Amino acid sequence: MKAGLSQQMIDAAVAAALAEDLGLAGDITTAATIPATEQASGVIAARKPGVISGVDLAIAAFRQIDPAICVDIENGDGAAVTAGDTILTIKGPARGILSAERVALNFLGRLSGVATATAALVAAVDGASVKIVCTRKTTPGLRAFEKYAVRCGGGRNHRFGLFDAVMIKDNHIAAAGGIRNALTAARSSVGHTVKIEVEIDDLAQLNDAIEGGADIVLLDNMSADEMRSAVSAAKGRVVLEASGNVTVATVREIAETGVDIISSGWITHSAPCLDLGLDFQ
C-alpha cells in the first residue's frame, strides 16, 4: 500500500459501497442461482492498456464479503499493464466472489482510470522541469483515493481541501477589495507554515501578487505567450502554476513556457474508467 491510504479509510469506503449495492436483501440473483458450497476461481484482467490503482480496495471488497476468498496480486498499484494482463487472481466461494465483483471493479476501474490519465500527462512532459498536479475537482467522498491514484500515475497532489493551504481566487479578490488586501489579510490570519496561493487571470495582476507576498501564483487560462511573459517577469520570486485547458495535446507547450507546476482537474473529474473485467476460469 502506498503512503496516504490507511486500512481504516479503505475498509470504511468499501463497506459503504457494499451496503449500497447489497441493500436490505443482499445479492438475490447469486443466492437464487449459485449453491452455497460452490467454489470458483477467476482473474481480474485489463481489457485496455493503463496504469493500475485501487488494488487494496478491490481486495477489501472480496474479503469483507467473505474472508474465505483468496486474492493474489499479479500487477499492483502503479503498474503499467497492457490488454490481457492479469491484475488479481481470485479463488474461493463463488457466491462471495460474485457479490463483491461490481464494487471491486468500480473502485479498481475508477482509480486506474485516474492513474492512467495522470500518467499520460506525465509522459507528455517527460524531461521538462515541471510537476503535474491534481485539484479539488474530485468525486465527493473519494478525494483521498483519487488523489492517491494521481500519485500512482506519477503525478503530485495539490491541496487536499479548504483546510491545508490558502487559495485566493477571483471571487475572494473581488470581495476583499483587491489582491493586496486579500494577501495582507491572509498573511496576518494563518500560521507561518501555511502556503498562500493567489489566482490571476491578467498579467497586470502579477506584480501585486508577488509584492503582496504570495508564495504561489496560479496563471489561470493564460496563453503560452502570457505564461512565458509571467515566467520572465517573476524571475523566480514565486512558484508559478499553470491551469486551464490542460490536455495531452497542450501540456508540453505549457511545460516549455517555464512554469513550475501544471494543475489539471480533468485527471480526476473526467478521466474515463480503465476497462477491466472479472472472468471465471
C-alpha positions in Angstrom: 0.0 0.0 0.0 1.4 3.4 -1.0 1.6 6.1 1.7 -1.5 8.1 2.3 -4.2 5.4 2.5 -4.9 3.8 5.8 -6.7 0.4 6.1 -9.4 2.2 8.1 -10.1 4.5 5.2 -10.2 1.7 2.7 -12.5 -0.5 4.9 -14.9 2.3 5.5 -15.3 3.2 1.9 -15.7 -0.4 0.8 -18.2 -1.1 3.5 -20.3 1.9 2.4 -20.2 0.7 -1.3 -21.1 -2.8 -0.4 -24.0 -1.6 1.7 -25.3 0.5 -1.2 -25.1 -2.5 -3.6 -26.5 -5.2 -1.3 -29.3 -3.2 0.3 -31.7 -5.0 2.6 -31.9 -8.2 0.8 -28.4 -8.9 -0.4 -27.5 -10.4 -3.8 -30.7 -12.1 -4.7 -29.5 -13.2 -8.1 -26.5 -15.1 -6.8 -28.4 -16.5 -3.8 -31.0 -17.9 -6.2 -28.7 -19.4 -8.8 -25.4 -20.5 -7.1 -25.2 -23.3 -4.4 -23.7 -22.1 -1.2 -21.0 -24.7 -1.4 -19.9 -23.8 -5.0 -16.2 -22.8 -5.3 -14.8 -20.7 -8.2 -11.6 -19.2 -9.4 -11.1 -16.3 -11.8 -9.0 -13.3 -12.8 -9.4 -9.6 -13.0 -7.6 -8.5 -16.1 -7.1 -5.4 -18.1 -9.1 -5.1 -21.4 -7.2 -1.9 -22.4 -3.7 -0.6 -21.5 -3.4 1.6 -18.5 -1.9 2.2 -15.0 -3.3 0.3 -12.1 -4.6 1.9 -8.9 -7.1 0.7 -6.2 -5.9 -2.9 -5.7 -6.3 -2.7 -1.9 -9.9 -1.5 -2.2 -10.7 -4.4 -4.6 -9.2 -6.9 -2.2 -11.1 -5.4 0.7 -14.4 -5.8 -1.2 -13.9 -9.6 -1.6 -12.6 -10.1 2.0 -15.4 -8.1 3.5 -18.0 -10.2 1.7 -16.3 -13.5 2.6 -12.9 -13.8 4.4 -12.5 -17.3 2.8 -11.9 -15.6 -0.6 -8.2 -15.7 -1.5 -6.8 -12.8 -3.7 -3.3 -12.7 -5.1 -1.8 -9.6 -6.7 -0.3 -10.0 -10.2 0.0 -6.3 -11.0 -0.2 -3.9 -8.1 -0.8 -0.1 -7.8 1.4 1.9 -10.2 2.0 -1.0 -12.6 1.6 -0.3 -16.3 -0.4 -3.0 -18.0 -1.4 -3.9 -21.5 -4.7 -5.5 -22.6 -4.9 -9.0 -21.3 -2.6 -8.6 -18.3 -3.9 -10.0 -15.1 -4.2 -7.7 -12.1 -5.7 -10.1 -9.5 -6.3 -13.8 -9.3 -9.3 -14.8 -7.1 -10.3 -18.2 -5.6 -13.0 -19.1 -3.1 -16.7 -19.3 -2.5 -18.5 -18.4 -5.8 -21.3 -16.5 -4.1 -18.9 -14.2 -2.4 -16.8 -13.5 -5.5 -19.9 -12.7 -7.5 -21.4 -10.4 -4.8 -18.2 -8.4 -4.4 -17.4 -8.2 -8.1 -19.0 -4.9 -9.1 -17.8 -3.0 -6.1 -14.3 -4.3 -6.6 -14.3 -3.4 -10.3 -15.9 0.0 -9.7 -13.1 1.1 -7.4 -10.3 -0.5 -9.4 -11.6 0.8 -12.8 -12.2 4.3 -11.5 -8.9 4.7 -9.7 -6.9 3.1 -12.5 -8.6 5.5 -15.0 -7.3 8.4 -12.9 -3.8 6.9 -12.7 -3.8 6.3 -16.5 -4.9 9.8 -17.3 -2.3 11.2 -15.0 0.4 9.0 -16.5 -0.4 10.3 -20.0 0.2 13.9 -18.9 3.4 13.0 -17.0 4.7 11.2 -20.1 3.9 14.1 -22.3 6.1 16.4 -20.3 9.0 13.9 -19.8 12.3 15.8 -19.5 10.7 19.1 -18.5 11.3 20.5 -15.1 7.6 20.7 -14.2 5.2 18.8 -11.9 1.7 17.6 -12.9 -0.7 18.0 -10.0 -4.4 17.4 -9.4 -7.1 19.7 -8.0 -10.1 19.6 -5.7 -12.3 18.6 -8.6 -12.9 15.1 -7.3 -15.8 12.7 -6.7 -17.4 13.5 -3.4 -16.3 11.0 -0.8 -13.5 9.7 -3.0 -11.0 12.5 -2.9 -8.3 10.8 -0.9 -8.5 7.7 -3.2 -8.4 9.8 -6.4 -5.5 11.8 -5.2 -3.8 8.6 -4.3 -4.4 7.4 -7.9 -2.8 10.5 -9.2 0.3 9.6 -7.3 0.1 6.1 -8.7 0.2 7.7 -12.2 3.3 9.7 -11.4 1.6 13.0 -10.6 1.6 15.1 -7.4 -1.1 16.4 -5.2 -2.4 20.0 -4.8 -4.1 20.9 -1.6 -6.5 18.2 -0.2 -9.2 20.6 0.9 -10.0 24.1 2.1 -8.0 23.5 5.3 -4.4 22.8 4.3 -3.5 25.9 2.1 -4.7 29.3 1.3 -6.0 29.6 -2.2 -7.2 33.2 -3.1 -9.4 33.1 -6.2 -11.1 35.7 -8.2 -14.2 35.9 -6.0 -12.0 36.3 -2.9 -10.1 39.1 -4.6 -13.4 40.9 -5.5 -14.9 40.5 -2.1 -11.7 41.6 -0.3 -11.2 44.7 -2.4 -8.1 43.6 -4.4 -5.2 41.2 -4.4 -3.0 43.1 -1.9 -5.9 43.4 0.6 -6.6 39.7 0.3 -3.0 38.8 0.7 -2.4 41.1 3.7 -5.4 39.7 5.4 -4.5 36.1 4.7 -0.9 36.5 5.9 -2.0 38.1 9.1 -4.5 35.3 9.7 -2.7 32.0 9.0 0.3 30.4 10.6 3.8 30.7 9.3 3.8 27.2 7.9 0.8 27.7 5.6 1.4 28.5 2.0 -0.6 31.2 0.3 -1.5 31.0 -3.4 -3.3 33.6 -5.4 -5.0 33.1 -8.8 -4.6 35.7 -11.5 -6.1 35.9 -15.0 -4.3 39.0 -16.2 -0.6 39.7 -16.3 -1.3 43.2 -14.8 -2.1 41.4 -11.5 1.2 39.6 -11.3 3.2 42.3 -9.6 0.5 42.9 -7.0 0.6 39.1 -6.2 4.4 39.0 -5.9 4.8 42.3 -4.0 1.8 41.3 -1.8 3.7 38.3 -0.5 2.1 35.3 -2.4 4.1 32.1 -2.2 2.5 30.7 -5.4 0.8 32.4 -8.3 -1.7 30.5 -10.4 -1.9 31.6 -14.0 -5.5 30.9 -14.9 -6.4 30.1 -18.5 -3.5 32.1 -20.0 -1.9 31.6 -23.4 1.5 30.2 -23.8 2.9 33.6 -24.6 1.3 35.1 -21.5 2.8 32.3 -19.4 6.3 32.9 -20.9 5.9 36.6 -20.0 4.9 35.8 -16.5 7.9 33.5 -16.0 10.2 36.3 -17.3 8.6 38.9 -15.1 8.6 36.7 -11.9 12.3 36.0 -12.1 11.9 33.0 -9.8 10.5 35.1 -6.9 7.3 32.9 -6.7 6.3 29.4 -7.7 4.2 29.7 -10.9 1.3 27.3 -11.5 -0.5 27.0 -14.9 -4.1 25.9 -15.0 -6.8 25.7 -17.6 -7.2 23.8 -20.9 -4.6 21.3 -19.9 -4.7 18.2 -22.3 -2.3 15.7 -23.5 -2.1 17.8 -26.7 -1.4 21.1 -25.0 0.6 20.1 -21.8 4.0 20.0 -23.5 3.7 23.6 -24.8 2.6 24.7 -21.3 5.6 22.9 -19.7 8.0 24.6 -22.1 6.9 28.1 -21.0 9.0 27.6 -17.8 6.2 27.3 -15.3 6.9 25.2 -12.2 3.5 23.4 -11.8 0.7 22.4 -14.2 -2.6 21.6 -12.5 -5.3 19.5 -14.1 -8.9 19.0 -12.9 -9.6 16.6 -15.8 -7.4 13.8 -14.5 -9.8 13.4 -11.6 -13.2 14.7 -12.6 -13.3 13.4 -16.2 -10.9 10.6 -16.6 -12.6 7.5 -18.1 -12.6 4.3 -16.1 -10.0 1.8 -17.2 -11.8 -1.2 -18.8 -11.3 -4.2 -16.5 -13.2 -7.4 -16.2 -13.6 -10.4 -13.9 -13.8 -13.8 -15.7 -14.2 -17.2 -14.1 -11.8 -19.9 -15.3 
